[in-house]
Amino acid sequence: AGQIDPSSYVNNMLAPAYQAIKSVNPNVMVISGAPAPTGFDNGTNAWADNRYMAGVAAAGGANYMDCIGVHFNAGATPPNATSGHPAGNNHYSWYFGPTLNMYYNAFGGSRQVCFTELGYLSGQDFGGVPSRFSWASGTSVAEHAEWLGQAVSMAGNSGQVRMVIVFNVDFTHWSDDPQAGYAMLRPDGSCPACSTLGAAMGR
């Protein structure tokens, strides 16, 4: 608390790591650490990710990354939506497109975005979601699959995205951290997202 400092991240972690990696193999892609997306910002215990990334950019972070790391895991609307999230506000972090644009524009378009975590939560086949994830209570498995495919298509067509890692393929953990609800492989062994992602990838 009180020691959040994006310039320290750039100077003491990102830049040294980038330089060490590139000295061994310049072809290895270096992705900046993806902060947790949140609108919470009290200046002491937490900074919102838009303010933090603006600080990384101001500290010259673009010189020490090949791609901007991003997490998007709180969507409960189609990827092209910009309003209507069940959480009841229009903060960019609830929406795929605005999140992508915020990160990309933070660096003036000088670096593409890499989604190191992209996922949609559905608790349909688990009997619901934990209370702190209530914003996802209305997301069906079919929507989970459809939105993953749409998000990957949007990413591929945007010119702003270099890579997407889907969160996740086959996690089974289910508790107050419902990772299994993000999984492509559902408890009955089906994989609706396999079809939608396959189509998005042109297969």
C-alpha positions in Angstrom: 0.0 0.0 0.0 1.3 3.4 -0.9 4.1 2.0 -3.1 2.3 1.5 -6.4 4.6 3.0 -9.0 4.4 2.2 -12.7 7.8 3.8 -13.3 9.3 1.5 -10.8 7.7 -1.5 -12.6 9.3 -0.3 -15.9 12.7 0.5 -14.5 13.1 -2.3 -12.1 11.3 -5.2 -13.7 10.1 -4.7 -17.2 13.2 -3.1 -18.7 15.8 -5.4 -17.0 13.7 -8.4 -18.0 13.3 -7.2 -21.6 17.0 -6.5 -22.0 18.1 -9.9 -20.4 15.6 -11.8 -22.6 16.6 -10.0 -25.8 20.3 -10.5 -25.1 19.7 -14.3 -25.2 17.2 -14.5 -28.0 15.9 -11.3 -29.7 13.1 -13.3 -31.3 11.4 -14.0 -27.9 8.3 -11.9 -27.5 8.1 -9.8 -24.3 4.6 -9.0 -23.1 4.0 -6.5 -20.3 2.3 -7.7 -17.2 -1.4 -7.5 -17.4 -2.9 -5.6 -14.5 -6.2 -6.7 -13.0 -9.0 -4.7 -14.7 -10.8 -2.7 -12.2 -12.4 0.7 -11.7 -11.3 0.8 -8.1 -8.7 3.5 -7.5 -8.0 5.0 -4.1 -4.4 6.0 -4.9 -3.0 3.9 -2.1 -4.2 0.3 -2.1 -5.1 0.1 -5.7 -4.9 2.1 -9.0 -7.3 1.6 -11.8 -5.6 -0.1 -14.7 -6.1 2.9 -17.1 -4.1 5.2 -14.7 -1.5 2.5 -14.1 -1.0 1.9 -17.9 -0.8 5.6 -18.6 2.1 5.7 -16.0 3.8 2.7 -17.7 3.6 4.6 -21.0 4.9 7.8 -19.5 7.8 5.9 -18.1 8.8 4.7 -21.5 7.4 1.2 -21.1 6.8 0.8 -24.8 10.5 0.6 -25.3 10.7 -2.6 -23.3 7.7 -4.6 -24.6 6.7 -6.2 -27.9 3.1 -6.4 -26.8 0.8 -4.9 -24.2 -0.6 -7.5 -21.8 -4.3 -7.3 -21.1 -6.8 -9.4 -19.1 -10.5 -9.4 -20.0 -12.6 -11.7 -17.8 -15.6 -9.8 -16.6 -17.7 -9.6 -19.7 -21.4 -10.4 -19.5 -22.5 -8.9 -22.8 -21.6 -9.6 -26.5 -18.1 -8.3 -27.4 -19.5 -5.5 -29.5 -21.6 -4.1 -26.7 -20.7 -0.8 -25.0 -23.6 -0.8 -22.5 -26.0 -3.0 -20.7 -23.7 -4.9 -18.4 -25.6 -6.5 -15.5 -23.2 -4.8 -13.0 -25.1 -1.7 -13.8 -22.4 0.8 -14.9 -20.6 1.5 -18.1 -17.0 1.3 -16.9 -14.8 0.3 -19.9 -13.5 -2.9 -18.1 -16.9 -4.6 -18.4 -16.7 -4.4 -22.2 -14.4 -6.0 -24.7 -14.1 -3.2 -27.3 -13.6 -0.4 -24.8 -11.0 -2.4 -22.9 -9.1 -3.1 -26.0 -9.2 0.5 -27.1 -8.1 1.8 -23.7 -4.9 -0.4 -23.6 -4.1 0.2 -27.3 -4.6 3.9 -27.1 -2.6 4.2 -23.8 0.5 3.7 -25.9 -0.7 5.7 -28.9 -1.0 2.7 -31.1 2.7 2.0 -31.0 2.3 -1.5 -29.7 -0.4 -4.2 -30.3 -2.3 -5.8 -27.5 -1.9 -9.4 -26.3 -4.8 -10.8 -24.3 -3.0 -13.1 -21.9 -6.4 -13.9 -20.4 -9.7 -13.7 -22.3 -12.7 -15.4 -20.9 -16.4 -15.4 -20.2 -18.0 -16.9 -17.1 -21.0 -19.2 -17.2 -22.3 -21.1 -14.2 -25.3 -22.5 -16.1 -24.1 -26.1 -15.7 -22.9 -25.5 -12.1 -26.2 -24.4 -10.7 -25.2 -20.7 -10.7 -22.2 -18.5 -9.8 -20.7 -17.4 -6.5 -22.3 -14.2 -5.2 -19.4 -12.0 -6.0 -19.7 -13.0 -9.6 -23.4 -12.3 -9.7 -22.9 -10.2 -12.8 -22.4 -13.4 -14.8 -25.5 -15.2 -13.4 -27.4 -14.7 -16.7 -24.7 -15.9 -19.0 -25.5 -19.2 -20.7 -23.0 -21.8 -21.9 -24.2 -21.0 -25.5 -23.4 -17.3 -24.9 -20.0 -18.2 -23.4 -19.1 -20.0 -26.6 -20.6 -17.4 -28.9 -18.9 -14.5 -27.2 -15.5 -16.2 -27.2 -15.8 -16.7 -30.9 -17.0 -13.1 -31.5 -14.2 -11.7 -29.4 -11.5 -13.6 -31.2 -13.0 -12.5 -34.6 -13.1 -8.8 -33.4 -9.5 -9.1 -32.2 -8.3 -10.6 -35.4 -10.1 -7.9 -37.5 -9.1 -5.0 -35.4 -5.4 -4.6 -36.4 -4.8 -3.9 -32.7 -4.3 -7.4 -31.4 -1.3 -9.7 -31.9 -2.3 -12.7 -29.7 -5.2 -14.1 -27.6 -4.9 -16.7 -24.9 -8.3 -18.1 -24.0 -9.0 -18.5 -20.3 -9.4 -21.4 -20.1 -9.6 -24.8 -21.8 -10.3 -27.4 -19.1 -10.1 -26.1 -15.6 -12.2 -28.0 -13.1 -11.8 -25.8 -10.0 -15.1 -24.5 -8.7 -15.5 -22.5 -5.5 -15.4 -18.8 -4.7 -13.0 -18.6 -7.7 -15.1 -20.3 -10.3 -12.4 -21.1 -12.9 -14.3 -24.1 -14.3 -17.1 -21.7 -15.3 -14.7 -20.1 -17.8 -13.6 -23.4 -19.3 -14.3 -24.3 -22.9 -14.7 -28.0 -21.9 -17.9 -28.1 -19.9 -18.7 -30.7 -17.1 -20.6 -33.0 -19.5 -17.6 -33.2 -21.8 -19.1 -30.9 -24.5 -17.2 -28.0 -26.0 -19.5 -25.5 -27.6 -16.7 -23.0 -27.8 -14.6 -25.4 -29.9 -16.9 -24.8 -32.8 -17.2 -21.0 -32.4 -13.5 -20.5 -31.9 -12.8 -22.9 -34.8 -15.0 -20.8 -37.0 -13.4 -17.6 -35.8 -10.0 -19.0 -36.7 -11.2 -20.0 -40.2 -11.2 -23.8 -39.6 
